[in-house]
Amino acid sequence: MLRNRFSILISVALLLAGGGATAGIPQYPAQEDILKMGDREGISGSVWGAFAVTSDGDTLVDVGRRTRMIPASNLKLITTGAALRTLDPDFRFVTRLACRGEIVDSTLVGDLFIVGGGDPSLCDRYSQTGDSLATFAAWREALLLNGINSIQGGVVADDRYFDGEDIIGGWNIEDICPDYSAGASGLNIADNKACSADDAPLHCASEFTFYLRQNGIPVARSESEGTFVPVDSMKVLGETESVTLADLIGVANHESENMYAEALFRQMGKTVSGSASYKTSRKAMSAVLDSMGISTAGVRITDGSGLARNNLLTPEFIVDFLMKMSGDEDFGVYLNSLPEPGEGTMKNRLSDQPASLRSRVFMKSGTMTGVRCFSGYILPSNADSGKMIAFSLMFNNFVVPSSALAPVIDEMIVRLAAEN
């Protein structure tokens, strides 16, 4: 799905032995230049920080590196990296079609169950099948292969895979809309953009019921979320797998898909403790960060996508995480998940810069009202002798339009890129 960048990584891998971020006194002119840019109209008076280090630990810029700020979608950098360390890059979510009851004369005497597995890509444009019609067609074929031509019961949505709440406190009401911030349920459908996460399971069952009736398989009862039975007592008729975790984090970071990030966050909790509640998922995140040697003192992580305004990170925390990820065995997958300028949410970034520079920048944006953040990597212009840079630029509490900050932020990134 995403362009392969691993040829770049072969050369870059030799540059990563330096590992963790340090906070030494900056030895480069970039510090002074970044400070001058921060005095410009629009940024001056806001809360902002900039931190950048090279792969061998030299500090290039250190402005408010320990200032706590709202990261917005920069938090997805943490969620996707932690998911890679908790799950296998080949991990896939699985949705099952199952039934309980006898099949008599090609009629299912009982209910048909759509057993959710937390897949955020089910029936969306990034899924294995492509859309709901293709997915439903595959499920209908599974019924026919099992000798089912009609259903005496109904289609039941089983979303028990993710326990706990689907939408949490801390999400700003103006951000909770289907097109932007759909939460992740145990059973999702088409980005949950036609419904909320709470309504997604029933919506999925309703749509599939309608599809079956329109395509020659009568269903006696209306769709339902109730009448649950133990999953191990059902007969599995078929299943739908998501794309791999490597592709899922690519969508989460390239397109900044909130539901993908929330599903990955909750899957970490499910994998570590058997519960996908936000409480256990936060504990799973803390365990991953502890295993990486990253202190969570002074930061707060509430969700997976960054929608919660009570998330608080620092530029130093983000850079430390980025540098630790650069030494991970799956760093190639992680780097490949980040867009370059001109791609995904970076479509309009550095548009006036040459391709030779744009192709070296891999970063994630974070945008909310009064929040603008960019963090990521700048690969060296000369892979044989240069040093990779990890950076984080965070801006909070500004009152000008985000578009007014964009040229200055671009200029800061270009200035950092001049150092390698």
VENRA-V233834 format. One record per pair of residues at least 4 apart in sequence whose ideal C-beta (glycine too) atoms are under 6 Angstrom apart, sorted by sequence separation. I is the first residue (numbers start at 1). J is the second residue. D is the distance in whole Angstrom. If there is no record, write none. Layout:
I:J:D
I:J:D
//
This chain:
8:12:6
9:13:6
30:34:6
54:58:4
71:75:5
76:80:6
83:87:6
87:91:4
130:134:5
132:136:6
171:175:6
178:182:6
188:192:5
195:199:4
199:203:5
229:233:5
243:247:4
250:254:6
251:255:5
269:273:6
303:307:6
313:317:5
331:335:6
339:343:4
353:357:5
355:359:6
382:386:5
400:404:4
405:409:6
26:31:4
38:43:5
39:44:5
103:108:6
104:109:5
121:126:5
129:134:4
143:148:4
171:176:5
176:181:5
192:197:6
195:200:5
212:217:4
252:257:5
275:280:4
289:294:4
303:308:5
306:311:6
313:318:6
326:331:6
339:344:4
341:346:5
353:358:6
367:372:6
381:386:6
53:59:5
121:127:4
129:135:5
175:181:5
213:219:6
251:257:5
269:275:6
270:276:4
302:308:4
325:331:6
380:386:2
101:108:6
102:109:5
212:219:5
269:276:5
273:280:5
289:296:6
339:346:4
366:373:4
380:387:6
52:60:4
101:109:5
192:200:5
195:203:4
252:260:4
302:310:5
341:349:4
350:358:5
52:61:4
99:108:6
101:110:2
123:132:4
251:260:5
252:261:5
302:311:5
325:334:5
341:350:4
365:374:6
379:388:6
100:110:5
182:192:4
209:219:5
266:276:4
286:296:6
50:61:5
51:62:6
99:110:6
189:200:6
269:280:4
363:374:5
364:375:6
378:389:4
123:135:5
185:197:4
188:200:5
248:260:6
269:281:3
272:284:4
300:312:4
364:376:6
50:63:4
99:112:5
268:281:6
299:312:6
363:376:3
377:390:6
49:63:6
51:65:4
179:193:6
183:197:3
187:201:4
189:203:6
209:223:5
299:313:5
362:376:5
49:64:3
98:113:5
178:193:5
182:197:6
185:200:5
189:204:4
266:281:5
269:284:5
362:377:5
34:50:5
49:65:6
167:183:4
185:201:6
265:281:5
268:284:4
285:301:6
98:115:5
166:183:4
187:204:6
206:223:5
341:358:4
361:378:5
375:392:4
49:67:5
205:223:4
299:317:5
340:358:6
360:378:6
96:115:4
166:185:5
360:379:4
374:393:5
393:412:6
341:361:6
345:365:5
95:116:6
373:394:5
95:117:5
94:117:4
202:225:5
372:395:5
93:117:5
95:119:5
162:186:4
201:225:6
338:362:4
93:118:5
161:186:4
371:396:6
391:416:6
93:119:4
159:185:5
160:186:6
294:320:6
338:364:6
34:61:5
95:122:6
159:186:4
294:321:6
335:362:6
370:397:6
389:416:6
159:187:4
30:60:5
31:61:5
157:187:6
167:197:6
372:402:5
30:61:5
166:197:4
389:420:6
21:53:5
28:60:5
166:198:6
292:324:5
26:59:5
372:405:5
387:420:5
386:420:5
22:57:4
24:59:5
374:409:6
23:59:6
26:62:6
18:55:5
18:56:4
338:376:6
378:416:6
16:55:5
18:57:5
112:151:5
265:304:3
378:417:5
15:55:5
108:148:5
380:420:4
106:147:6
97:139:5
111:153:4
159:201:4
262:304:5
106:149:4
107:150:5
108:151:5
109:152:5
110:153:5
111:154:6
112:155:5
113:156:5
114:157:5
115:158:5
116:159:5
118:161:5
261:304:4
262:305:5
103:147:6
117:161:5
118:162:5
157:201:4
261:305:4
97:142:6
107:152:6
111:156:5
113:158:5
116:161:5
157:202:6
157:204:6
258:305:4
157:205:4
258:307:6
155:205:5
155:208:6
155:209:5
318:375:5
132:190:6
350:410:6
357:417:6
120:184:6
122:188:5
123:189:5
124:190:5
122:189:6
123:190:5
124:191:5
154:221:3
323:390:5
118:186:6
120:188:6
150:218:5
151:219:5
152:220:5
153:221:6
155:223:5
156:224:5
157:225:5
322:390:4
116:186:4
154:224:5
116:187:3
156:227:6
319:390:5
136:208:6
319:392:5
318:392:4
136:211:4
184:259:5
181:258:5
182:259:5
315:392:4
184:262:4
183:262:6
184:263:4
315:394:5
253:337:4
253:338:5
254:339:5
246:333:5
250:337:4
249:337:4
255:344:5
256:345:5
254:344:4
146:237:5
142:237:5
142:238:3
162:266:5
168:278:5
253:364:6
163:275:6
163:276:6
164:277:3
162:276:4
163:277:6
121:242:5
119:242:5
126:251:5
181:307:5
100:229:5
170:302:5
175:307:6
100:234:5
98:234:4
99:235:5
171:307:5
171:308:6
172:309:6
98:236:5
170:308:3
120:259:5
96:236:5
97:237:5
120:260:5
170:310:5
97:238:5
96:239:5
120:263:4
94:239:5
95:240:5
118:263:5
94:241:6
92:241:5
93:242:4
118:267:6
92:242:5
92:244:6
90:244:5
91:245:4
89:245:5
89:246:5
87:245:5
80:249:4
80:252:5
80:253:6
76:252:6
76:253:6
83:264:4
79:261:5
86:268:5
73:256:5
76:261:5
79:264:6
83:268:6
86:271:6
79:265:5
86:288:6
82:285:6
85:288:5
82:288:4
79:304:4
75:306:3
73:306:5
72:306:5
71:306:6
75:311:6
70:309:6
71:311:6
89:330:6
71:313:4
78:321:6
68:312:4
81:325:5
89:333:5
1:247:5
68:314:6
84:330:5
2:250:5
66:314:5
65:315:5
66:316:5
84:334:6
65:316:4
81:334:6
51:315:4
51:316:5
49:315:4
53:319:6
51:319:5
77:364:5
74:364:6
74:366:4
73:366:4
72:366:3
71:366:5
72:367:6
72:368:5
21:319:5
21:320:5
72:371:5
74:373:4
70:371:5
72:373:6
74:375:5
21:323:5
71:373:6
20:323:6
19:327:6
16:326:5
16:327:6
9:332:5
69:394:5
6:332:5
70:396:6
69:396:4
5:336:5
56:387:6
55:387:5
54:387:4
55:388:4
2:336:6
54:389:6
52:389:6
53:390:6
52:391:4
51:392:5
50:393:5
49:394:5
48:395:4
46:395:6
47:396:4
47:397:5
46:397:5
46:398:4
42:400:4
60:419:5
42:404:5
42:405:6
52:416:5
12:379:6
40:408:6
37:408:6
11:383:3
15:387:6
15:388:5
37:412:6
12:388:6
34:412:6
33:415:5
30:415:6
30:419:6
28:419:6
//
